[in-house]
């Protein structure tokens, strides 16, 4: 499995969804759609996204 990091290629905003998709071997689009749909539910999704943006390292160039 790939390391959990934010890739330099294929990012939309911060690369969090792209990094999660790469780590778990699923499509970036699937992770992005799942995140957007989850935002309709109550919970700390935005805070988790912001925390991952801060905590996940950038991939090496």
OpenMM code with the backbone's topology and positions (N, CA, C; nanometers):
from openmm import Vec3, app, unit

residues = "UNK UNK UNK UNK UNK UNK UNK UNK UNK UNK UNK UNK UNK UNK UNK UNK UNK UNK UNK UNK UNK UNK UNK UNK UNK UNK UNK UNK UNK UNK UNK UNK UNK UNK UNK UNK UNK UNK UNK UNK UNK UNK UNK UNK UNK UNK UNK UNK UNK UNK UNK UNK UNK UNK UNK UNK UNK UNK UNK UNK UNK".split()
positions = [
    Vec3(0.0834, -0.1186, 0.0000),
    Vec3(0.0000, 0.0000, 0.0000),
    Vec3(0.0879, 0.1250, 0.0000),
    Vec3(0.0350, 0.2278, -0.0583),
    Vec3(0.1076, 0.3550, -0.0639),
    Vec3(0.1005, 0.4243, 0.0726),
    Vec3(0.1951, 0.5120, 0.0948),
    Vec3(0.1957, 0.5885, 0.2198),
    Vec3(0.0808, 0.6886, 0.2198),
    Vec3(0.0364, 0.7249, 0.3376),
    Vec3(-0.0711, 0.8233, 0.3486),
    Vec3(-0.0094, 0.9618, 0.3436),
    Vec3(-0.0165, 1.0226, 0.2255),
    Vec3(0.0389, 1.1550, 0.2022),
    Vec3(-0.0421, 1.2236, 0.0943),
    Vec3(-0.0286, 1.3558, 0.0863),
    Vec3(-0.1019, 1.4329, -0.0139),
    Vec3(-0.0181, 1.4406, -0.1406),
    Vec3(-0.0644, 1.3797, -0.2501),
    Vec3(0.0134, 1.3800, -0.3741),
    Vec3(0.0195, 1.5181, -0.4378),
    Vec3(0.1233, 1.5414, -0.5141),
    Vec3(0.1374, 1.6698, -0.5842),
    Vec3(0.0517, 1.6719, -0.7109),
    Vec3(0.0252, 1.5572, -0.7704),
    Vec3(-0.0547, 1.5469, -0.8925),
    Vec3(-0.1952, 1.4998, -0.8580),
    Vec3(-0.2949, 1.5560, -0.9234),
    Vec3(-0.4328, 1.5113, -0.9076),
    Vec3(-0.5067, 1.5730, -0.7910),
    Vec3(-0.4556, 1.6801, -0.7347),
    Vec3(-0.5252, 1.7460, -0.6248),
    Vec3(-0.6344, 1.8377, -0.6785),
    Vec3(-0.7353, 1.8571, -0.5971),
    Vec3(-0.8371, 1.9567, -0.6301),
    Vec3(-0.8177, 2.0786, -0.5390),
    Vec3(-0.8238, 2.0574, -0.4090),
    Vec3(-0.8063, 2.1676, -0.3147),
    Vec3(-0.6754, 2.1481, -0.2394),
    Vec3(-0.6698, 2.0491, -0.1540),
    Vec3(-0.5496, 2.0267, -0.0735),
    Vec3(-0.4871, 1.8909, -0.0992),
    Vec3(-0.5565, 1.8030, -0.1666),
    Vec3(-0.5032, 1.6711, -0.1954),
    Vec3(-0.5385, 1.5658, -0.0921),
    Vec3(-0.6251, 1.5995, 0.0022),
    Vec3(-0.6616, 1.5041, 0.1066),
    Vec3(-0.7381, 1.3863, 0.0471),
    Vec3(-0.8390, 1.4120, -0.0321),
    Vec3(-0.9167, 1.3036, -0.0928),
    Vec3(-0.8307, 1.2209, -0.1883),
    Vec3(-0.7434, 1.2869, -0.2634),
    Vec3(-0.6546, 1.2151, -0.3543),
    Vec3(-0.5581, 1.1261, -0.2763),
    Vec3(-0.5087, 1.1748, -0.1636),
    Vec3(-0.4189, 1.0953, -0.0800),
    Vec3(-0.4889, 0.9750, -0.0196),
    Vec3(-0.6113, 0.9940, 0.0285),
    Vec3(-0.6877, 0.8823, 0.0841),
    Vec3(-0.7193, 0.7793, -0.0237),
    Vec3(-0.7550, 0.8259, -0.1416),
    Vec3(-0.7857, 0.7345, -0.2518),
    Vec3(-0.6626, 0.6541, -0.2913),
    Vec3(-0.5491, 0.7190, -0.2989),
    Vec3(-0.4244, 0.6516, -0.3350),
    Vec3(-0.3873, 0.5488, -0.2285),
    Vec3(-0.4055, 0.5824, -0.1029),
    Vec3(-0.3691, 0.4930, 0.0077),
    Vec3(-0.4536, 0.3678, 0.0087),
    Vec3(-0.5840, 0.3825, -0.0168),
    Vec3(-0.6746, 0.2692, -0.0081),
    Vec3(-0.7075, 0.2060, -0.1432),
    Vec3(-0.6474, 0.2557, -0.2495),
    Vec3(-0.6613, 0.1929, -0.3805),
    Vec3(-0.7969, 0.2086, -0.4452),
    Vec3(-0.8616, 0.3218, -0.4250),
    Vec3(-0.9899, 0.3488, -0.4900),
    Vec3(-0.9767, 0.4736, -0.5759),
    Vec3(-1.0777, 0.5007, -0.6539),
    Vec3(-1.0777, 0.6161, -0.7420),
    Vec3(-1.0863, 0.7461, -0.6624),
    Vec3(-1.0159, 0.8478, -0.7099),
    Vec3(-1.0232, 0.9796, -0.6456),
    Vec3(-1.1645, 1.0339, -0.6492),
    Vec3(-1.2327, 1.0116, -0.7603),
    Vec3(-1.3700, 1.0600, -0.7751),
    Vec3(-1.4645, 0.9981, -0.6739),
    Vec3(-1.4459, 0.8706, -0.6445),
    Vec3(-1.5306, 0.8023, -0.5467),
    Vec3(-1.5120, 0.8649, -0.4088),
    Vec3(-1.3879, 0.8907, -0.3715),
    Vec3(-1.3613, 0.9505, -0.2401),
    Vec3(-1.4170, 1.0923, -0.2343),
    Vec3(-1.4014, 1.1669, -0.3408),
    Vec3(-1.4525, 1.3048, -0.3430),
    Vec3(-1.6043, 1.3087, -0.3327),
    Vec3(-1.6714, 1.2217, -0.4081),
    Vec3(-1.8175, 1.2163, -0.4038),
    Vec3(-1.8636, 1.1716, -0.2648),
    Vec3(-1.7962, 1.0737, -0.2061),
    Vec3(-1.8324, 1.0272, -0.0715),
    Vec3(-1.8165, 1.1397, 0.0297),
    Vec3(-1.7108, 1.2197, 0.0165),
    Vec3(-1.6912, 1.3309, 0.1092),
    Vec3(-1.8005, 1.4360, 0.0937),
    Vec3(-1.8324, 1.4718, -0.0292),
    Vec3(-1.9361, 1.5728, -0.0532),
    Vec3(-2.0707, 1.5242, -0.0010),
    Vec3(-2.1026, 1.3984, -0.0263),
    Vec3(-2.2294, 1.3438, 0.0243),
    Vec3(-2.2302, 1.3378, 0.1764),
    Vec3(-2.1161, 1.3070, 0.2370),
    Vec3(-2.1104, 1.2996, 0.3829),
    Vec3(-2.1293, 1.4366, 0.4475),
    Vec3(-2.0998, 1.5417, 0.3737),
    Vec3(-2.1183, 1.6773, 0.4285),
    Vec3(-2.2656, 1.7105, 0.4506),
    Vec3(-2.3557, 1.6351, 0.3890),
    Vec3(-2.4985, 1.6558, 0.4099),
    Vec3(-2.5434, 1.5974, 0.5437),
    Vec3(-2.4609, 1.5128, 0.6031),
    Vec3(-2.4924, 1.4516, 0.7319),
    Vec3(-2.4317, 1.5346, 0.8443),
    Vec3(-2.4920, 1.5286, 0.9621),
    Vec3(-2.4321, 1.6012, 1.0738),
    Vec3(-2.3022, 1.5332, 1.1175),
    Vec3(-2.2060, 1.6144, 1.1550),
    Vec3(-2.0798, 1.5589, 1.2012),
    Vec3(-1.9636, 1.6511, 1.1699),
    Vec3(-1.8452, 1.6117, 1.2106),
    Vec3(-1.7267, 1.6979, 1.1988),
    Vec3(-1.6464, 1.6757, 1.0701),
    Vec3(-1.7120, 1.6493, 0.9585),
    Vec3(-1.6403, 1.6181, 0.8353),
    Vec3(-1.5443, 1.7292, 0.7937),
    Vec3(-1.5874, 1.8514, 0.7999),
    Vec3(-1.5025, 1.9639, 0.7580),
    Vec3(-1.3823, 1.9759, 0.8509),
    Vec3(-1.4040, 1.9576, 0.9803),
    Vec3(-1.2935, 1.9650, 1.0751),
    Vec3(-1.1922, 1.8526, 1.0530),
    Vec3(-1.2411, 1.7320, 1.0217),
    Vec3(-1.1516, 1.6200, 0.9929),
    Vec3(-1.0717, 1.6488, 0.8666),
    Vec3(-1.1369, 1.7036, 0.7646),
    Vec3(-1.0676, 1.7382, 0.6406),
    Vec3(-0.9585, 1.8411, 0.6673),
    Vec3(-0.9896, 1.9446, 0.7446),
    Vec3(-0.8906, 2.0476, 0.7765),
    Vec3(-0.7746, 1.9894, 0.8581),
    Vec3(-0.8051, 1.9002, 0.9511),
    Vec3(-0.6997, 1.8369, 1.0307),
    Vec3(-0.6083, 1.7519, 0.9428),
    Vec3(-0.6674, 1.6770, 0.8496),
    Vec3(-0.5852, 1.5959, 0.7590),
    Vec3(-0.5023, 1.6848, 0.6675),
    Vec3(-0.5557, 1.7970, 0.6261),
    Vec3(-0.4820, 1.8918, 0.5424),
    Vec3(-0.3556, 1.9376, 0.6163),
    Vec3(-0.3689, 1.9626, 0.7442),
    Vec3(-0.2556, 2.0095, 0.8242),
    Vec3(-0.1596, 1.8951, 0.8569),
    Vec3(-0.2126, 1.7778, 0.8899),
    Vec3(-0.1295, 1.6688, 0.9408),
    Vec3(-0.0623, 1.5834, 0.8330),
    Vec3(-0.1270, 1.5664, 0.7172),
    Vec3(-0.0682, 1.4817, 0.6142),
    Vec3(0.0455, 1.5550, 0.5420),
    Vec3(0.1581, 1.4876, 0.5289),
    Vec3(0.2692, 1.5522, 0.4582),
    Vec3(0.2467, 1.5515, 0.3075),
    Vec3(0.3117, 1.6449, 0.2382),
    Vec3(0.3110, 1.6456, 0.0923),
    Vec3(0.3990, 1.5313, 0.0419),
    Vec3(0.3629, 1.4754, -0.0712),
    Vec3(0.4452, 1.3719, -0.1327),
    Vec3(0.5729, 1.4373, -0.1868),
    Vec3(0.6777, 1.3609, -0.1886),
    Vec3(0.8030, 1.4119, -0.2453),
    Vec3(0.7879, 1.4357, -0.3941),
    Vec3(0.8545, 1.5370, -0.4429),
    Vec3(0.8444, 1.5728, -0.5853),
    Vec3(0.9070, 1.4706, -0.6748),
] * unit.nanometer
topology = app.Topology()
chain = topology.addChain("A")
for resn in residues:
    res = topology.addResidue(resn, chain)
    for name in ("N", "CA", "C"):
        topology.addAtom(name, app.Element.getBySymbol(name[0]), res)
